[in-house]
Amino acid sequence: MIFLRVFILYATSIDVRGYCMKKFTFIYKVPWVDTDALGIVHFSNYFRLCERTEQELFNSLNLEGEEIFLPRVHAKCDYRYPLKFNQNAKVMMHILEIGRRHITLDYEIWNDDENKLSAHCTIVVVPVDKDMKSADLNENIIKKLSEYVDDQKK
């Protein structure tokens, strides 16, 4: 039996509490390797799913030629409902804050098969150069990411 990973990417505008924001959405079929002995996604793999979503967002923005290094300086995740082997995880990501020296990324990870919020994660990244010295995000990157910024923070 062969199991294929299925990736579906799209962006949508969501009206939440009277404001709009564009969320980047990534749908991922949970493979066996991401689960524990009970067939439930291991807690650490939620962060890997966040990073996959972030990578897909950056790939979709056509940042070819842009050099960007974004180490994590803060990460938290609140777990609400399990994701299991072969279920679809829907990750909805937007940016809470973006500045010259940081980006705060917000993720809702849904068990799409059961329409339940599985986890809510927040990750803060900071730009650095190749020598791991603090750097500024360039205007092109800020401009391309700004469509995913929480409208209340603009």
N, C-alpha and C positions, 0 to 999 in steps of 0.2 A: 504494500500500500504506500502511495506517495502522497505526502502532504505538501501543499504549495502555500507559500506565504502570499497573502493578498494585500496589496497596498492601494488604497484609494485616497486621493488628495483632492481637496476643494476648499474654497474660501467662501464664507457666508457672512452676511451682516445680521447681527442679532439685536433685537430691541429688548433690553433688560432694564427694568425700573425707569423707563422713560428716556433712555438714551441709547444710541446705537454704537456698536463697535464691530469691526470686522474681525472674525475669528478664523484662524487657519485650522483646518480639520484634516486629520489623518486617521484612516481606518486600517486596523491591523488585525489579522487573524492570529490568535494566540497559538504559537507552536509548542510542542511538547517540551522542548529545551528550556522554555521560560517558566515552567511549572515545577512545583515541589512534588513530593511523593503522593499527595492527595489530588494532584491534577489542578491545583490552584496556583495562579501566578505568584511567584516568590516576591516578597515585598521589595527587594532590591531592584527587581526588573521594572518596576514602575518608573524609576529614574532613567533606566535605559530606554523605555518607551518615550519619555519626555525628550531625551536627546535625539532619538530617531525623528520625532516630530520637528524639533528645532532644525535638524539637518535638512529635512525635506522643505521646510520653510525657506531656509537660506538657499537651497538649490533652486527653488521656484523663483527667487528674486533675481536670478542671473547676475550674481556678483563675481563673475569671472574676472580674474585679474586683481580682485580686491584681496588684500592680505589682512586677515582678521583672526586674532587669537583671543578666545573668551573663556578663561578658566572660571570655574565656579567658586564663589566665595560664601554662598549660603544656599542651603537646600532644605526644604521641609515638605512632608507629605502626610496628609490625613487620609487614612484608609477607611472606606465606608461599606463596600460590598465586594465580594470576591469576583474575580475574573477567572475563568477556567479554560482548560485546554480546548482548542478549536472554536472558542467563542470569538466574536468580533469586539475588539476594543475600539472605541471612537474617542480620539483625543482632540479636544477643542482648546486651542492655544491662542492667547492674545498677550499683549505687552501691557503690564501695569504702569511701568515708568521706563523712559529712555532719556539718558543724559549723555554728555560727552564722555563720562567715565563709568557708566554702568547701564545695565538693562535688567529690569525685573520681569521675568517671564511667568505667566500664570497658565496652569493646565487643569482642565477638567477631563478626567479619564472615565469614560462611561462603559458599562457593560451594555453594549448596543443590542445584544440579543434579548436582554431582559429590561432594557430601558431604565437602568438604575445607575446612579453615580457611584463609581467604584472608588475613585480617589480624587483628591484635590491637592495639587502640588504647586509650589512656588520655588523658583530658582533665580538667584541673582548672579549675573556674570559681569566681569569687568574686562575691558580691553587691555592687552599688554602687547609689547613688541616681542621680537624673537629672543631677546635677552631677559624676558619676563619683567621688564620695567613697565610701569604704568604708561598708558598711551591714551590718546583721544580717539573716539570713533570718528570716522570721516563723515562729511556732510552727505555723501551719496548713500552710505549705509543707513544713516539716520533717516534720510528722506524715504528710502525704500521700506524701512521697517515702520515708519510712522503711520501707515494705513492700518496697522494692527494694534495701535496704542489705544488704550481705554479712553474714550471720548471725555470722560470726567477729568482726566489727568492732563489733557491738552491745554 
